[in-house]
Amino acid sequence: MIDAVSALERKYTETFDEEMRMLERRRAHDTNLTIDELENTLRSLYIVEGNDIEGRGAIQDQVIAAEIAAYEAFITTWKKELETGAES
């Protein structure tokens, strides 16, 4: 059971890190990207998370949770930068 838990934790961390790198690259290269656009994607991810009628399994649940956490963290950081006048 410990192996299964650590495998799920690794999947979460791996997905979160990949998603954050993708969001950072996207922001750096897409001058039209907005917080509103990211918040729309985040809302879509919340819907996907809730639509689990057939049961997608623990691994996919971790992937979705990590994607949501990455979007939430990225959006929060960007908003704080705007408030303080700093940019990444």
Residue frames as qw, qx, qy, qz and C-alpha x, y, z in Angstrom:
[[0.000, 0.884, 0.467, 0.000, 0.00, 0.00, 0.00],
 [0.327, -0.752, 0.104, 0.563, 2.87, 2.37, 0.76],
 [0.383, -0.067, 0.599, 0.700, 4.18, 1.90, -2.79],
 [0.150, 0.654, 0.657, 0.344, 0.79, 2.82, -4.21],
 [0.189, -0.920, -0.247, 0.238, 0.61, 5.96, -2.08],
 [0.371, -0.593, 0.316, 0.641, 4.13, 7.05, -2.97],
 [0.355, 0.216, 0.677, 0.608, 3.41, 6.36, -6.65],
 [0.043, 0.834, 0.526, 0.159, 0.34, 8.62, -6.44],
 [0.307, -0.856, -0.016, 0.416, 2.37, 11.30, -4.66],
 [0.438, -0.266, 0.508, 0.692, 5.08, 11.08, -7.34],
 [0.264, 0.510, 0.671, 0.469, 2.47, 11.38, -10.09],
 [0.103, -0.925, -0.352, 0.101, 0.95, 14.44, -8.40],
 [0.374, -0.725, 0.202, 0.542, 4.35, 16.14, -8.00],
 [0.435, -0.009, 0.632, 0.641, 5.44, 15.26, -11.53],
 [0.177, 0.680, 0.622, 0.344, 2.20, 16.59, -13.03],
 [0.199, -0.925, -0.205, 0.252, 2.24, 19.76, -10.91],
 [0.417, -0.550, 0.352, 0.632, 5.84, 20.53, -11.91],
 [0.366, 0.211, 0.680, 0.599, 5.16, 19.87, -15.61],
 [0.063, 0.819, 0.548, 0.158, 2.04, 22.04, -15.55],
 [0.276, -0.869, -0.030, 0.411, 3.89, 24.91, -13.85],
 [0.416, -0.296, 0.507, 0.695, 6.69, 24.74, -16.44],
 [0.262, 0.480, 0.694, 0.468, 4.10, 24.78, -19.23],
 [0.071, -0.914, -0.396, 0.050, 2.31, 27.78, -17.72],
 [0.367, -0.717, 0.177, 0.566, 5.60, 29.67, -17.26],
 [0.376, -0.027, 0.627, 0.682, 6.61, 28.99, -20.89],
 [0.155, 0.675, 0.662, 0.286, 3.17, 29.96, -22.10],
 [0.161, -0.926, -0.219, 0.262, 3.23, 33.25, -20.23],
 [0.406, -0.544, 0.354, 0.643, 6.74, 34.02, -21.45],
 [0.260, -0.022, 0.700, 0.665, 5.89, 33.39, -25.10],
 [0.015, 0.616, 0.706, 0.348, 2.22, 34.33, -25.44],
 [0.103, 0.029, -0.182, 0.978, 1.86, 38.09, -25.03],
 [0.456, -0.293, -0.336, -0.770, -1.92, 37.76, -25.39],
 [0.523, -0.278, -0.790, 0.159, -2.28, 35.38, -22.43],
 [0.287, -0.549, 0.131, -0.774, -4.43, 36.80, -19.64],
 [0.159, -0.104, 0.822, -0.537, -5.36, 35.81, -16.13],
 [0.677, 0.193, 0.191, -0.684, -8.98, 35.64, -17.29],
 [0.716, 0.342, -0.536, -0.289, -8.04, 33.02, -19.88],
 [0.283, 0.236, -0.878, 0.306, -6.25, 30.95, -17.24],
 [0.369, 0.012, 0.606, -0.704, -9.21, 31.30, -14.88],
 [0.765, 0.242, -0.140, -0.580, -11.51, 30.01, -17.64],
 [0.605, 0.289, -0.742, -0.011, -9.26, 26.98, -18.05],
 [0.003, -0.163, 0.805, -0.570, -9.28, 26.50, -14.28],
 [0.622, 0.088, 0.292, -0.721, -13.09, 26.56, -14.24],
 [0.782, 0.285, -0.432, -0.348, -13.05, 23.88, -16.94],
 [0.380, 0.273, -0.840, 0.273, -10.70, 21.77, -14.84],
 [0.336, -0.073, 0.630, -0.696, -13.07, 22.06, -11.87],
 [0.782, 0.198, -0.026, -0.591, -15.86, 20.73, -14.12],
 [0.667, 0.329, -0.665, -0.063, -13.68, 17.85, -15.32],
 [0.062, 0.249, -0.822, 0.508, -12.83, 17.05, -11.70],
 [0.513, 0.047, 0.486, -0.706, -16.52, 16.87, -10.81],
 [0.804, 0.305, -0.194, -0.473, -17.49, 14.79, -13.84],
 [0.043, 0.397, -0.915, 0.063, -16.38, 11.38, -12.64],
 [0.811, -0.032, 0.064, -0.581, -19.51, 9.32, -13.18],
 [0.929, 0.192, -0.308, -0.067, -17.70, 6.24, -14.46],
 [0.731, -0.619, 0.239, 0.163, -14.72, 6.54, -12.13],
 [0.546, 0.774, -0.314, 0.060, -11.46, 7.52, -13.74],
 [0.887, -0.054, -0.300, 0.346, -9.19, 6.03, -11.10],
 [0.551, -0.743, -0.076, 0.372, -6.72, 7.28, -8.53],
 [0.557, -0.106, 0.288, 0.772, -3.95, 8.19, -10.94],
 [0.150, 0.541, 0.443, 0.699, -6.12, 10.35, -13.15],
 [0.374, -0.863, -0.337, -0.033, -7.64, 11.95, -10.04],
 [0.593, -0.540, 0.055, 0.594, -4.12, 12.91, -8.97],
 [0.412, 0.206, 0.403, 0.791, -3.36, 14.34, -12.41],
 [0.069, -0.751, -0.439, -0.488, -6.44, 16.53, -12.37],
 [0.517, -0.808, -0.213, 0.187, -5.82, 17.64, -8.78],
 [0.593, -0.325, 0.175, 0.716, -2.23, 18.58, -9.64],
 [0.266, 0.428, 0.437, 0.745, -3.32, 20.50, -12.74],
 [0.262, -0.852, -0.377, -0.251, -5.86, 22.44, -10.70],
 [0.604, -0.684, -0.070, 0.403, -3.30, 23.19, -7.98],
 [0.537, -0.030, 0.282, 0.794, -0.80, 24.42, -10.57],
 [0.079, 0.629, 0.424, 0.647, -3.31, 26.75, -12.19],
 [0.430, -0.852, -0.297, -0.031, -4.40, 28.07, -8.79],
 [0.637, -0.513, 0.054, 0.572, -0.79, 28.69, -7.72],
 [0.448, 0.183, 0.362, 0.797, 0.20, 30.26, -11.03],
 [0.061, -0.755, -0.418, -0.501, -2.81, 32.60, -11.10],
 [0.528, -0.808, -0.207, 0.157, -2.26, 33.61, -7.47],
 [0.619, -0.315, 0.160, 0.701, 1.41, 34.39, -8.10],
 [0.294, 0.405, 0.416, 0.760, 0.61, 36.41, -11.22],
 [0.235, -0.844, -0.378, -0.299, -2.04, 38.44, -9.37],
 [0.605, -0.693, -0.077, 0.384, 0.41, 39.15, -6.51],
 [0.540, -0.015, 0.278, 0.794, 2.99, 40.33, -9.06],
 [0.077, 0.640, 0.427, 0.634, 0.43, 42.71, -10.52],
 [0.442, -0.846, -0.298, -0.025, -0.42, 44.04, -7.06],
 [0.606, -0.626, 0.101, 0.480, 3.23, 44.69, -6.19],
 [0.341, 0.882, -0.195, -0.260, 4.25, 45.83, -9.66],
 [0.326, -0.488, 0.773, 0.241, 6.74, 42.99, -10.09],
 [0.839, 0.387, -0.158, -0.348, 6.88, 40.72, -13.15],
 [0.812, -0.276, 0.487, 0.166, 8.51, 37.38, -13.64]]
